[in-house]
Amino acid sequence: MRNRINELKLGCALAALLAGALPASAWAQAADPAAAPAPAQEAAPPAQDEDLQEADEIVVEGQLRGAVQGDIKPELSLNPADIRAYGVSSLADLITELAPQTSSGRGRGGGGPVILLNGRRISGFSELRDLPPEAIERVDILPEEAALKFGYRADQRVVNIVLRQRFRSISSEVAFGGPTGGGFTTQRGQVGVVRINRNGRVNVDMQYDGSGRLTEDERDIDSPIASTLLDAEGNVVDVRPYRTLVSPSDRLAINTVLSRNLSSKVTASVNARLESTSTRSWLGLGGVDLAVPGSNPFSATGQDEIVPRYIDGTGPLTRTVQGRTAHAGFSVNGDALPWRWSVTGNYDRVTSSAVTDGGFTGGAFEARVAANDPTANPFGIIPLDQVRILPGQIARSTSSVASIDGLVTGPLAQLPAGELRTSLRLTGETNDFASESFRLGVPRSGDVSRDRGSAQLNVDLPITSRRRGVLDAIGDFSLNANIEVEQLSDFGTLVTTGYGAVWSPIPQIRLIGSVTDEEGAPTAQQLGNPVLITPNVRIFDYVRGESVDISTITGGNPGLTADSRNVMKIGANVTPFSKLQFNLSADYIRSTTRNQITAFPAATAEIEEAFGERFVRDGGQLVSIDTRPVNFARAERSELRWGFNLSVPLGSTIEKRIRERRAEYERQREEAERNGTPPPPPPENMFGRRGDGQGRAPGQDGQAAAGGAPGGEGGPRRFGGSGGGGGGFRGFGGRGGMGGRAQFSLYHTVRFIDRIEIRPGLPVLDLLDGSATGNSGGNSRHQIEAQAGYSKDGYGLRLVGNWQSGTSVASGALGSGDRLDFSSLGTLGVRAFIDMGQQLRLVRDHRWLRGMRITLGVENLLDARQRVTDQNGVVPLNYQPDLLNPTGRTLRLSVRKLFF
């Protein structure tokens, strides 16, 4: 009996130690991660004597607040100090910085992550994208298999965002930038209001982004490609000042979020977002081709000829594109213990309009030239009123998507190794895409509608368990299976199935294997986008080995069919050290897709042989390509992606100095008490204000006493708090005090297979050896993503490097042996920042510096450009370095201010 009571005391002591070592807000009731931590008096009462006599053992368990339930644990977790070390301004910026850790090779188009909030589903990323990083308590990154538990497919990683229980701020930011080569500038302005408490959260944010114009004549670009327009003096017109490399653009977005706890078990949120975008591109100069008879009095050759002429007094051909996006969403999450449920709904309406100038035809002047009118000089000034202005092209589209889905997840049965858990998701969606265009005087319209209903079921079956002593020599081993059935109004029934296993032989190692068979339909946009002809598009004709300006046809292809994908993944995650935040991960992925839906590939001889009807040539010269999407018969790829993350905590020099001052003050106070003398005055805090005897600045609570905690938790903070639990340093980014981080991550992707079979009977395209589907070369066999960061005492420096190996693409006619070589490319970005709030002397004299951060970023620090050469070592005109990357090295200066 006494031994069991001692065991209970020991267990309680260990639990208390653990609770003291971790922040209080990191713990929550298992039933409701969004709820506040249970007060001590609400804890389970101690077991009675008879319970102690019957119990064989006492197990003390706990779960981090907001953690994702289940046996799949995070591959990487970031605490506030880790987040602060990135020096970003919003959650959207943080997700961008975490792209190497959150990207997946299993999804369609790269697969961005699934975003959760406190272990729960949300209506969409728009709910969280504008939150300041200071409001985040923890970020957990989980593998793709965790997405199944929330009704998503296993082709996206999961990012779980855990917010602080209390936080408030008003944020503002202004930023200016531009390339070191000049030509244009970028601007950004942002203001946002955030308030988070135990009852919910409110967020209102407004952003503006703008960019100027950059034209070809502002870069080192040789003579215009395929330009033969002549002016009135017979000179070839330089069209470079009339072609944009970077088009001026404007974007304005307003986002609002309201979340409330409807009860102790139910939370709800609503989100509304409006966004407007506008761009205006210059496409070169318009002209007319005049047919000049040999008998014309102005003919110098006496031969019939076509004379391309520029119309004096006219400007560039333009395309103006405007877009409007309206989004509304809601989410409701609740508990019906031990089950959880959620309902989310979204409505998105996107409108787009594009107006393209139509150019000119000869009109009356051409007729006069053909009639040998002696007053109509085809080589002189052409009167604008004598030519015909072609009507412009107009393309408009409206996309409306409304969806609602519900998820129920929980245990079906209690098994020896754990709970048999399941999740069931039901989804309904209606999608309407309407388009209209006016081209060459002919109106066209289209309307693609789709109704979709789906049901997805996932089951997790635990087999062995170390914690429960079930075949614990094997470790933790579980199986999972899932099935989704989709009913599409225009494509019938599509089925996706998958299965996998999770094995952790020891706590430091976790292995995951999965197989997915998926059927997918083309999007409404791929089917119904308006047909649009764009003149003067510069491409490289691989067949003739020349750069040409052509017309491209873009839009939807109603003839697309559904595809089917088989994806196999084997992954490993290793965390070898218990006291060092280091993890090593590796994923091998192999996928095979039949009837792959893809954008139209580059103009190689192999592609033209397969899709000859889409190419138009005049005397061998390419003049037009229909680039609407197509189906490939089969695509196969396999790759290995491995990497590691390392984060090392760094002590704060400022915290150390404050602790020393506090220790000296305590020593002097104790000595005064022993001697019976008056106590010494409290030391000045960081703002030069003395405390009130309790370590507080006069008139301030604990939030603001040490730099202003944005809605910090708890009551007054004593001067010089330790920092380990937030101490008096909430204004420096939250828990962890002012402690810094040294971070490093490296990911390497090596592709083994990447090939496409266009149609049966045609040669297979090997994208790793001589073939290409785009104008930027084949696919690199090796790719490296590296990041390094250092943050301490308010100073931060981050380096981001990317490198890809070179490729080579066959050019010329089939079997010619000609090649186009694309060099390897490496870029390096640098961002340095300083948190003025941690510069104590400055803040003491200039309190307005509290919450301010100044950041200077340099993208492509080394101004690296890819070099492209043909088999003779000559750079084709279309691959001039300043055409491939017109911006080069760019600078960006931003000033951000948080008002507490």
LINHU-V852674 format. One record per residue. N is the residue number from 1. PSI is psi as a letter, one per 40 degrees, with the letter a starting at -180 (* if undefined). OMEGA is omega in radians with two decimals (999 if undefined). NEAR is the number of other C-alpha atoms within 12 Angstrom. Layout:
BEGIN
N_PSI_OMEGA_NEAR, N_PSI_OMEGA_NEAR
END
This chain:
BEGIN
1_d_-3.14_16, 2_d_3.13_11, 3_d_-3.11_15, 4_d_3.07_22, 5_d_3.08_22, 6_d_3.10_15, 7_d_3.12_21, 8_d_3.11_28, 9_d_3.13_18, 10_d_3.12_17, 11_d_3.12_20, 12_d_3.12_23, 13_d_3.11_15, 14_d_3.11_18, 15_d_3.12_20, 16_d_3.09_18, 17_d_-3.14_14, 18_d_3.13_20, 19_d_3.12_24, 20_d_-3.12_16, 21_d_-3.14_18, 22_i_3.10_22, 23_i_-3.11_32, 24_d_-3.09_29, 25_e_3.11_38, 26_e_-3.14_37, 27_i_3.10_35, 28_i_3.06_30, 29_h_-3.11_28, 30_d_-3.09_30, 31_d_-3.03_32, 32_g_-3.11_36, 33_d_-3.12_40, 34_e_-3.09_47, 35_i_3.13_39, 36_i_3.09_32, 37_i_-3.12_29, 38_h_3.06_22, 39_i_-3.07_14, 40_d_-3.07_13, 41_e_3.13_9, 42_e_-3.14_11, 43_i_3.13_13, 44_h_-3.11_13, 45_i_3.11_11, 46_i_3.13_17, 47_i_3.11_20, 48_i_-3.07_15, 49_d_-3.10_14, 50_d_3.08_12, 51_d_3.13_17, 52_d_-3.11_20, 53_d_-3.08_17, 54_e_-3.06_13, 55_i_3.07_18, 56_d_3.14_13, 57_i_3.10_18, 58_h_-3.13_23, 59_h_3.08_16, 60_h_-3.09_20, 61_i_3.07_17, 62_i_3.14_22, 63_h_3.12_26, 64_i_3.13_36, 65_h_3.09_38, 66_e_-3.10_38, 67_i_3.06_40, 68_h_-3.12_38, 69_i_3.07_35, 70_a_-3.06_33, 71_e_3.13_37, 72_h_-3.06_38, 73_i_-3.13_35, 74_i_2.99_35, 75_d_-3.12_39, 76_h_3.07_35, 77_h_3.13_33, 78_h_3.05_38, 79_i_-3.08_39, 80_d_3.13_40, 81_d_3.08_46, 82_d_-3.11_45, 83_d_-3.12_44, 84_d_-3.09_49, 85_e_3.12_46, 86_d_3.09_47, 87_f_-3.11_45, 88_i_-3.04_39, 89_e_-3.09_42, 90_i_3.09_34, 91_d_3.10_36, 92_d_3.09_23, 93_d_3.13_20, 94_d_3.12_32, 95_d_3.08_35, 96_d_3.12_20, 97_d_-3.10_31, 98_e_-3.09_34, 99_d_3.11_27, 100_d_-3.11_38, 101_d_-3.02_46, 102_e_-3.11_36, 103_i_-3.13_33, 104_h_3.09_36, 105_e_-3.07_37, 106_d_-3.03_42, 107_i_3.05_30, 108_h_3.12_29, 109_f_3.06_16, 110_d_3.03_16, 111_g_3.00_23, 112_i_-3.02_28, 113_i_2.92_41, 114_h_-3.12_40, 115_h_3.06_38, 116_i_3.07_39, 117_h_3.14_39, 118_f_3.13_38, 119_e_-3.11_42, 120_i_3.10_45, 121_i_3.03_45, 122_i_-3.10_41, 123_d_3.14_37, 124_i_-3.11_31, 125_d_3.14_33, 126_d_3.12_38, 127_d_-2.98_39, 128_e_-2.91_45, 129_d_-3.04_37, 130_e_-3.12_40, 131_i_3.07_45, 132_i_-3.12_46, 133_d_3.12_43, 134_e_-3.14_48, 135_e_-3.04_48, 136_h_3.10_43, 137_d_-3.09_44, 138_i_3.03_41, 139_h_3.09_43, 140_h_3.10_42, 141_h_-3.07_39, 142_i_-3.14_43, 143_i_-3.04_46, 144_d_-3.08_45, 145_d_3.11_48, 146_d_3.14_44, 147_d_-3.14_37, 148_d_-3.09_43, 149_e_-3.13_44, 150_e_3.04_46, 151_e_3.09_40, 152_i_3.07_39, 153_i_-3.07_44, 154_f_3.10_46, 155_e_3.09_41, 156_h_3.00_32, 157_i_-3.10_41, 158_h_3.06_45, 159_h_-3.14_45, 160_h_-3.14_44, 161_h_3.08_46, 162_h_-3.10_41, 163_i_3.02_44, 164_i_3.12_48, 165_d_3.06_38, 166_h_3.10_32, 167_i_3.02_40, 168_i_3.12_37, 169_i_2.88_33, 170_h_-3.09_31, 171_i_3.05_36, 172_i_-3.14_33, 173_h_2.99_33, 174_i_-3.10_27, 175_i_3.09_30, 176_i_-3.14_27, 177_a_3.12_31, 178_i_3.14_30, 179_i_3.09_32, 180_d_3.08_22, 181_e_3.11_21, 182_a_3.08_22, 183_d_3.14_28, 184_i_3.11_29, 185_i_3.04_28, 186_i_3.13_32, 187_i_3.07_28, 188_h_3.05_29, 189_i_-3.10_27, 190_i_2.99_33, 191_h_-3.09_31, 192_i_3.10_34, 193_h_-3.13_32, 194_h_3.02_40, 195_h_3.14_35, 196_h_3.01_32, 197_a_-3.07_27, 198_e_-3.13_27, 199_e_-3.14_25, 200_a_-3.11_31, 201_i_3.06_34, 202_h_3.14_32, 203_h_3.04_38, 204_h_-3.06_35, 205_i_3.09_38, 206_h_-3.10_29, 207_i_3.02_32, 208_h_3.06_29, 209_h_3.13_28, 210_i_3.12_29, 211_i_3.12_27, 212_a_-3.08_28, 213_i_3.03_31, 214_h_-3.12_34, 215_i_-3.04_31, 216_d_-3.11_34, 217_e_3.12_25, 218_e_3.08_25, 219_i_-3.10_30, 220_g_-3.10_22, 221_h_-3.11_28, 222_a_-3.07_23, 223_i_-3.12_22, 224_i_-3.07_30, 225_h_3.02_32, 226_f_3.13_29, 227_h_3.13_28, 228_e_3.14_26, 229_h_-3.11_30, 230_i_3.05_30, 231_a_-3.06_28, 232_e_3.11_22, 233_e_3.13_17, 234_e_3.12_18, 235_i_3.05_17, 236_h_-3.09_22, 237_h_3.06_28, 238_h_-3.08_25, 239_e_-3.07_35, 240_d_3.11_30, 241_e_-3.06_26, 242_e_3.09_29, 243_h_-3.10_37, 244_h_2.94_37, 245_d_3.02_33, 246_h_-3.10_34, 247_i_3.08_31, 248_i_-3.08_29, 249_i_3.07_29, 250_i_3.07_28, 251_h_3.08_28, 252_h_-3.11_27, 253_h_3.07_32, 254_h_-3.06_30, 255_h_3.12_37, 256_i_3.14_35, 257_h_3.03_38, 258_h_3.13_33, 259_h_-3.14_35, 260_i_2.99_28, 261_h_-3.13_25, 262_d_3.06_17, 263_a_3.13_18, 264_e_-3.09_23, 265_e_-3.04_28, 266_h_3.05_29, 267_i_-3.13_36, 268_i_3.10_35, 269_i_3.04_38, 270_i_-3.06_33, 271_h_3.06_38, 272_h_-3.11_33, 273_h_3.06_37, 274_h_-3.14_27, 275_h_3.13_31, 276_h_3.13_30, 277_i_3.13_29, 278_h_3.04_29, 279_i_-3.14_28, 280_h_-3.07_31, 281_i_3.00_33, 282_h_-3.02_35, 283_e_-3.09_35, 284_a_-3.10_41, 285_i_3.01_38, 286_i_3.13_39, 287_a_3.11_37, 288_i_3.03_35, 289_h_-3.10_27, 290_h_3.06_35, 291_h_-3.07_29, 292_h_3.10_34, 293_i_3.10_26, 294_d_3.14_20, 295_e_-3.13_20, 296_h_-3.09_27, 297_e_-3.13_23, 298_e_-3.12_25, 299_h_3.13_26, 300_e_-3.06_17, 301_d_-3.06_14, 302_e_3.14_13, 303_i_3.04_16, 304_h_-3.13_19, 305_i_3.06_21, 306_h_-3.10_24, 307_h_3.08_32, 308_h_-3.05_32, 309_i_3.03_38, 310_h_3.13_41, 311_h_-3.11_37, 312_i_3.08_26, 313_e_3.11_16, 314_i_3.13_23, 315_a_-3.11_20, 316_i_2.94_32, 317_h_-3.05_33, 318_i_2.95_31, 319_h_3.11_33, 320_h_-3.12_28, 321_h_3.10_29, 322_h_-3.13_28, 323_i_3.09_29, 324_h_3.14_28, 325_h_3.05_29, 326_h_-3.11_30, 327_h_3.01_35, 328_h_-3.12_34, 329_i_3.06_35, 330_i_3.05_36, 331_i_3.07_37, 332_h_3.12_33, 333_h_-3.13_39, 334_i_3.14_32, 335_h_2.91_27, 336_g_-2.90_18, 337_h_0.11_17, 338_e_-3.11_22, 339_i_3.03_25, 340_i_3.12_35, 341_i_3.07_36, 342_i_3.05_37, 343_h_3.11_36, 344_i_3.10_37, 345_i_-3.12_33, 346_i_2.97_34, 347_h_-3.14_28, 348_h_3.07_31, 349_h_-3.09_30, 350_h_3.08_31, 351_i_-3.13_31, 352_i_3.06_33, 353_h_3.13_32, 354_h_3.13_33, 355_h_-3.09_30, 356_h_3.11_35, 357_i_-3.07_35, 358_e_-3.12_32, 359_a_-3.01_32, 360_i_2.86_33, 361_i_-3.01_28, 362_d_3.10_35, 363_b_-3.08_23, 364_d_-3.12_23, 365_d_3.12_35, 366_d_3.11_34, 367_d_3.11_22, 368_d_3.11_24, 369_d_-3.13_36, 370_d_3.13_29, 371_e_3.13_21, 372_f_3.09_22, 373_h_-3.10_20, 374_e_3.10_17, 375_e_-3.14_19, 376_g_-3.12_27, 377_h_-3.13_30, 378_e_-3.14_43, 379_e_3.13_35, 380_a_3.14_24, 381_h_-3.13_23, 382_h_3.12_36, 383_h_-3.11_25, 384_d_-3.12_22, 385_e_3.13_19, 386_e_3.08_23, 387_i_-3.11_30, 388_h_3.07_23, 389_h_-3.12_24, 390_i_3.09_22, 391_i_-3.14_19, 392_i_3.05_28, 393_h_3.11_33, 394_h_3.10_33, 395_h_3.12_37, 396_i_3.08_36, 397_i_3.09_37, 398_h_3.12_32, 399_h_3.10_35, 400_h_-3.12_32, 401_h_3.06_33, 402_h_-3.10_30, 403_i_3.04_32, 404_h_3.07_28, 405_i_-3.14_33, 406_i_-3.12_33, 407_h_3.02_37, 408_h_-3.13_34, 409_i_-3.14_38, 410_a_-3.09_29, 411_h_3.03_27, 412_d_-3.10_20, 413_i_3.08_18, 414_h_3.14_16, 415_i_-3.14_19, 416_d_-3.10_19, 417_e_-3.14_28, 418_a_-3.08_26, 419_h_2.94_27, 420_h_-3.01_26, 421_i_3.14_35, 422_i_3.01_35, 423_h_3.14_37, 424_h_-3.13_35, 425_h_3.07_37, 426_h_-3.06_31, 427_h_2.98_31, 428_h_-3.07_27, 429_i_3.00_28, 430_h_-3.01_29, 431_h_3.10_31, 432_h_3.13_33, 433_h_-3.13_34, 434_h_-3.14_32, 435_i_3.04_35, 436_i_3.14_31, 437_i_3.09_32, 438_h_-3.03_27, 439_h_-3.13_27, 440_f_3.11_21, 441_e_-3.09_14, 442_h_3.10_15, 443_i_3.07_20, 444_i_3.13_23, 445_i_3.11_24, 446_i_3.14_28, 447_h_3.12_26, 448_h_3.13_32, 449_i_-3.14_28, 450_h_2.98_31, 451_h_-3.07_26, 452_h_3.01_31, 453_i_-3.10_30, 454_i_3.04_32, 455_h_-3.13_31, 456_h_-3.13_38, 457_h_3.09_33, 458_h_3.14_39, 459_h_3.06_36, 460_h_-3.07_39, 461_h_3.09_32, 462_h_-3.12_35, 463_d_3.13_30, 464_i_-3.11_29, 465_h_3.05_29, 466_d_-3.05_24, 467_d_-3.10_23, 468_e_3.10_20, 469_f_3.11_16, 470_h_-3.07_20, 471_f_-3.02_18, 472_e_3.07_21, 473_d_3.10_16, 474_d_-3.06_20, 475_a_3.08_27, 476_h_-3.11_35, 477_h_3.13_35, 478_i_3.10_37, 479_i_3.06_32, 480_i_3.11_37, 481_i_-3.13_34, 482_i_3.09_39, 483_h_3.08_32, 484_h_3.08_34, 485_h_3.12_27, 486_h_3.04_29, 487_h_-3.11_27, 488_h_-3.08_28, 489_d_-3.10_21, 490_e_-3.12_26, 491_e_3.11_27, 492_a_-3.04_20, 493_h_3.07_22, 494_i_-3.06_28, 495_h_3.04_30, 496_h_3.10_34, 497_i_3.11_31, 498_i_3.08_34, 499_i_-3.10_33, 500_a_-3.13_33, 501_i_3.08_34, 502_h_-3.08_38, 503_h_3.05_34, 504_g_-3.10_33, 505_d_3.02_24, 506_i_-3.06_21, 507_d_-3.07_25, 508_e_-3.05_23, 509_h_3.04_27, 510_h_-3.13_35, 511_h_-3.12_37, 512_h_3.03_39, 513_i_-3.12_34, 514_i_3.08_39, 515_h_-3.14_35, 516_h_2.99_37, 517_h_-2.97_33, 518_h_2.99_36, 519_h_-3.09_35, 520_i_3.13_32, 521_i_3.05_36, 522_i_3.14_33, 523_i_3.10_32, 524_d_3.12_36, 525_d_3.11_35, 526_d_3.12_30, 527_d_-2.90_37, 528_e_3.10_37, 529_i_-3.14_37, 530_i_3.12_39, 531_h_-3.06_37, 532_h_3.08_39, 533_h_3.13_32, 534_h_3.13_37, 535_i_2.99_35, 536_f_3.06_41, 537_h_-3.05_31, 538_h_3.10_36, 539_i_3.05_36, 540_h_3.09_39, 541_h_-3.10_40, 542_d_-3.08_40, 543_d_-3.13_34, 544_e_3.12_29, 545_f_-3.11_34, 546_i_3.07_30, 547_h_-3.08_31, 548_i_2.98_33, 549_h_-3.07_30, 550_i_2.97_33, 551_h_3.11_25, 552_i_3.09_28, 553_h_3.12_28, 554_i_3.13_30, 555_a_-3.13_31, 556_i_3.12_36, 557_h_-3.10_30, 558_e_-3.13_28, 559_e_-3.13_18, 560_i_3.09_29, 561_i_3.11_27, 562_i_3.09_32, 563_i_3.09_31, 564_h_-3.07_31, 565_h_2.98_35, 566_h_-3.08_32, 567_h_3.07_37, 568_h_-3.13_34, 569_h_2.96_37, 570_h_-3.07_32, 571_i_3.11_35, 572_i_3.07_32, 573_h_-3.05_36, 574_h_3.03_31, 575_g_-2.96_28, 576_d_-3.02_19, 577_h_-3.14_15, 578_d_-3.08_11, 579_e_3.14_12, 580_h_-3.13_15, 581_g_-3.10_27, 582_h_3.05_29, 583_i_-3.13_32, 584_h_-3.12_30, 585_i_3.10_37, 586_h_3.12_33, 587_h_2.99_37, 588_h_-3.08_32, 589_h_3.05_36, 590_h_-3.10_31, 591_i_3.06_35, 592_h_-3.09_31, 593_h_3.05_35, 594_i_-3.08_29, 595_f_-3.08_29, 596_h_3.09_36, 597_h_-3.05_36, 598_i_3.02_35, 599_i_-3.08_24, 600_h_-3.04_34, 601_a_-3.07_38, 602_i_-3.06_34, 603_g_3.07_47, 604_i_3.13_41, 605_d_3.14_36, 606_d_-3.13_33, 607_d_-3.13_38, 608_d_3.09_32, 609_d_-3.12_20, 610_d_-3.07_28, 611_f_-3.09_27, 612_d_-3.11_18, 613_e_-3.11_14, 614_e_-3.11_27, 615_h_3.07_32, 616_h_3.13_23, 617_i_3.09_21, 618_h_-3.08_10, 619_f_-3.12_8, 620_d_-3.12_14, 621_h_-3.13_22, 622_h_-3.13_34, 623_d_-3.09_29, 624_i_3.03_30, 625_h_3.01_39, 626_h_-3.00_32, 627_f_3.11_35, 628_i_-3.00_32, 629_i_-3.06_33, 630_i_2.97_34, 631_h_2.94_34, 632_i_-3.09_35, 633_d_-3.05_31, 634_i_3.05_30, 635_h_-3.11_33, 636_h_3.11_33, 637_i_3.04_32, 638_i_-3.10_29, 639_i_3.02_33, 640_h_3.10_31, 641_h_-3.13_36, 642_i_3.14_34, 643_a_3.14_31, 644_i_3.07_33, 645_h_3.12_35, 646_h_3.09_31, 647_h_-3.10_32, 648_h_3.11_27, 649_i_3.12_29, 650_h_3.09_26, 651_i_-3.12_24, 652_h_3.07_28, 653_d_-3.12_22, 654_d_3.12_31, 655_d_3.13_35, 656_d_-3.13_22, 657_d_3.13_21, 658_d_3.10_30, 659_d_3.10_24, 660_d_3.12_19, 661_d_3.13_22, 662_d_3.13_27, 663_d_3.13_20, 664_d_3.11_19, 665_d_3.13_24, 666_d_3.12_24, 667_d_3.13_17, 668_d_-3.14_22, 669_d_3.12_22, 670_d_3.13_17, 671_d_3.11_16, 672_d_3.11_16, 673_d_3.14_14, 674_d_-3.09_12, 675_e_-3.12_11, 676_f_3.13_12, 677_i_3.12_12, 678_i_3.13_14, 679_i_3.11_19, 680_i_3.09_22, 681_i_3.10_21, 682_i_3.12_30, 683_i_3.10_32, 684_i_3.04_28, 685_a_-3.01_37, 686_e_-3.14_38, 687_e_3.11_31, 688_e_-3.13_22, 689_h_-3.13_25, 690_i_-3.13_24, 691_i_-3.09_30, 692_e_-3.09_23, 693_e_3.05_21, 694_e_-3.14_22, 695_e_-3.13_32, 696_i_3.02_32, 697_i_-3.11_31, 698_h_3.04_21, 699_e_-3.11_15, 700_i_3.01_23, 701_a_-3.06_29, 702_e_-3.13_35, 703_d_-2.97_35, 704_e_-3.01_37, 705_d_-3.09_41, 706_f_3.07_50, 707_e_3.02_49, 708_g_3.05_41, 709_h_3.08_41, 710_g_-3.14_42, 711_f_-3.06_32, 712_i_-3.08_41, 713_i_3.02_36, 714_a_-3.10_23, 715_a_-3.07_19, 716_i_3.11_31, 717_h_3.12_34, 718_i_3.12_34, 719_h_3.03_42, 720_f_3.09_42, 721_i_-2.98_34, 722_d_-3.12_29, 723_d_3.14_35, 724_d_3.12_29, 725_f_3.11_31, 726_d_3.05_41, 727_b_3.12_40, 728_f_-3.00_43, 729_f_-3.11_44, 730_d_3.13_51, 731_e_-3.12_45, 732_f_3.05_52, 733_e_3.00_52, 734_a_-3.01_45, 735_i_-3.06_40, 736_e_3.11_39, 737_b_-3.14_43, 738_e_-3.13_48, 739_i_-3.09_42, 740_a_-3.13_41, 741_i_2.89_37, 742_h_-3.04_33, 743_i_3.06_35, 744_h_3.06_32, 745_i_-3.13_35, 746_h_3.09_32, 747_h_-3.13_34, 748_h_3.08_31, 749_h_3.06_33, 750_h_-3.13_29, 751_h_-3.14_32, 752_d_-3.12_24, 753_h_3.04_26, 754_g_-3.05_32, 755_i_-3.05_31, 756_h_2.96_36, 757_h_-3.05_30, 758_d_3.11_34, 759_i_3.10_23, 760_h_3.13_14, 761_e_3.11_11, 762_i_3.12_19, 763_i_3.11_21, 764_h_3.10_26, 765_h_3.07_34, 766_h_-3.06_31, 767_e_3.06_32, 768_e_-3.08_32, 769_g_2.93_27, 770_e_-3.13_34, 771_i_-3.12_39, 772_i_3.03_37, 773_e_3.13_36, 774_i_-3.11_23, 775_e_3.14_30, 776_f_3.08_34, 777_a_3.09_41, 778_a_3.11_36, 779_h_-3.11_36, 780_h_3.10_35, 781_d_-3.12_30, 782_i_3.07_28, 783_h_-3.11_30, 784_h_3.06_31, 785_h_-3.09_34, 786_i_3.08_34, 787_i_3.07_35, 788_i_-3.12_32, 789_i_3.09_37, 790_h_-3.13_35, 791_h_3.12_37, 792_h_3.06_37, 793_f_3.07_34, 794_e_3.11_41, 795_h_-3.12_34, 796_i_3.10_37, 797_h_3.11_35, 798_i_3.09_35, 799_h_3.11_34, 800_h_-3.12_35, 801_i_3.08_33, 802_h_3.14_29, 803_i_3.05_29, 804_i_-3.12_28, 805_i_-3.11_26, 806_i_3.12_28, 807_i_3.12_33, 808_h_-3.06_33, 809_h_3.09_43, 810_h_3.09_39, 811_i_-3.09_36, 812_a_3.12_26, 813_i_3.14_21, 814_h_3.11_22, 815_e_-3.10_14, 816_d_-3.11_15, 817_e_3.10_17, 818_i_-3.10_25, 819_i_3.04_35, 820_h_-3.05_40, 821_h_3.08_34, 822_h_-3.08_36, 823_i_2.98_29, 824_i_-3.08_27, 825_h_3.06_29, 826_h_3.12_27, 827_i_-3.13_29, 828_h_3.07_29, 829_i_-3.12_33, 830_h_3.06_30, 831_h_3.11_36, 832_h_-3.13_33, 833_i_3.11_36, 834_h_3.03_37, 835_h_-3.06_37, 836_d_-3.13_33, 837_e_3.12_41, 838_e_3.05_41, 839_g_-2.87_29, 840_d_-3.10_30, 841_d_3.12_19, 842_d_-3.11_19, 843_d_3.14_25, 844_d_-3.11_23, 845_d_-3.09_17, 846_g_-3.03_18, 847_d_-3.14_25, 848_e_3.10_20, 849_e_3.10_30, 850_h_3.08_39, 851_e_-3.12_40, 852_h_3.05_38, 853_h_3.11_37, 854_h_-3.07_33, 855_h_3.02_34, 856_h_-3.13_28, 857_i_3.08_33, 858_h_3.06_32, 859_i_-3.13_31, 860_f_-3.04_30, 861_d_-3.08_26, 862_e_3.13_18, 863_f_-3.07_25, 864_h_3.06_27, 865_i_3.08_27, 866_i_3.12_30, 867_h_-3.12_31, 868_h_-3.12_34, 869_i_3.05_29, 870_a_-3.07_29, 871_e_3.10_21, 872_e_-3.14_13, 873_e_-3.12_15, 874_h_3.09_19, 875_h_3.10_28, 876_i_-3.09_34, 877_d_-3.10_30, 878_e_-3.10_34, 879_f_3.01_36, 880_h_-3.05_29, 881_d_-3.11_28, 882_e_2.99_31, 883_d_3.13_37, 884_d_-3.13_31, 885_g_-3.07_30, 886_d_-3.07_36, 887_d_3.14_39, 888_b_-3.13_31, 889_h_3.14_27, 890_i_3.10_32, 891_i_3.08_31, 892_h_3.12_30, 893_h_-3.14_28, 894_i_3.06_31, 895_h_-3.09_32, 896_h_-3.10_35, 897_h_3.02_32, 898_h_3.06_40, 899_h_-3.05_31, 900_*_999_31
END
